[in-house]
Amino acid sequence: MKFHKIFFSIIILSLVANVCAIEEIKKIGISDAINIAIENSIELDTQKLNIEISKNDIKIANRLQNPSLDTYWNMGQAGAGNPHTIGVTQFIELFKRKHRKKSAISSYEVSEESARFKNFQIKMDVREAYINLVSAKSLAESLEIEEKSLIEINRLVKERYKIGKATETDVIQANISLNHVKTQLNTARTNIMAARFQFNSVMDTDPIYDSSIETFEDDNVFNLLLTPSPKSELPSFNEILALAEQHRFDLKIAQKEIDVAKNNLKIANSQRIPDLEITAGYLYQPIGVSGEGRYLNGAYTGASLVNLPILYNYSPEIKNAKLEIQKAELKYAAAQNNAFANLSSAYEKLVNARVNLNYYTDSLIQDSKNMMKTSKKNYEEGKTDLTSLIVIEQSYRSIIMGYTYALAQYYSCWINFLREVDVESLDSVVSL
């Protein structure tokens, strides 16, 4: 009796724990998910620290050299007639600070652009993970609908078998089709869990969030998923290309890296300019060492040109700086080529995804539903056999699944397209 009490207590505690775990999962929209990801992103925090470091580097590059305090103290007979001194020496860089500062400013701009790029990537990653989660749910719902349809077919077959209008083979065939869908449905439900974990991982959170959009069939789903309708007009490729050249972060960063390299060349060239060292101070001779029996004092000043480029003229540094410019320019050219190739591919895939999706919505879905309805009715009336019904059901299932995949593909292609243009939406630039 005591064992049974313990057993039931464990069951109750497990149920309570499961209920609490379910309550902890919060359904959110895609915009809220993006905000959470931006707030929690460790990588974005790192980028912000890089900006602060670059900002301090500007001050470091623009620094003035600290002065030196000098003294000269004579002792013993050797110091007779020689003054004691105390003074300051200041090292002055000539035509170097401004180049260092410009280079640091360019590096700071690169850090800022990199942070904006990371912010954009996080938003796109969240949108993609959110859509993948909705896609997994939509696929599972399609299979659930098919499961209900096959359960109904299974029921019809068994009723017809009881009255002698169907064979045992028909019953086995119906069961096989039903069980096959059940295995697919189990996999689809597992995929939902995996997609939910990935969704939370992208947001840098524990697995406590879920999408508030359950399937692609929800009303106003395109707007909710920040995606234009496939029926809307898509801008021309030339318009998109011009937009990408203006907004792509990799091109902006590559251009700013060229500026950094050019400023570094100026820094290297400035090393050939000598620096100036100025010294000034107070000198005096106490009575004991003046030679005149009285206290003598005065001042001194001096200047020196230092770092004269005679033994070493910084040619290797200058050559390397020029090579760095060439590297930066090549990187920019490569970024341009990749941008054009990737954008062309993303644009064509998006156009193709729109066309395929419109085929499904314009005719395939409705025609397949009518075909399935007619086929089921014909089977009930004995006009067709079970094999024909199963074949049509499989064809219908294939079309429904294909439609779900086409929707998922369209959303994914839209996200990839935005990634290549490097904008969150075309609404602010092009009317859709």
Buried (B, 14 or more C-beta within 10 A) or exposed (E): EEEEEEEEEEEEEEEEEEEEEEEEEEEBBBBEBBBBBBEEBEEBEEBBEBBEEBBEBBEEBBEEEEEEEEEEEBEEEEBEEBBBBEBEBBBBBEEBBBBBBBBBBBBBBBBBBBBBBBBBBBBBBBBBBBBBBBBBBBBBBBBBEBBEBBBEBBEBBBEBBEEEEBBEEBBEBBBEBBEBBBEBBEEBBEBBEEBBBBBBEBBBBEBEBBBBBBBBEBEEBBEBBBBBEBEEEBBEEEEBBEBBBEBBBBBBBBBBBBBBBBBBBBBBBBBBBBBBBBBBBBBBBBEEBBEEEEEBEEEEEEEEEEBEEEEEEBEEBBEEBBEBBEEBBEBBEEBBEBBBEBBBEBBEBBBEBBEBBBBBBEEBBEEBEEBBEEBBEBBBEEEBEBEEBBEBBBBBBEBBBBBBBBBBBBBBBBBBBBBBBBBBEBEEBBEE
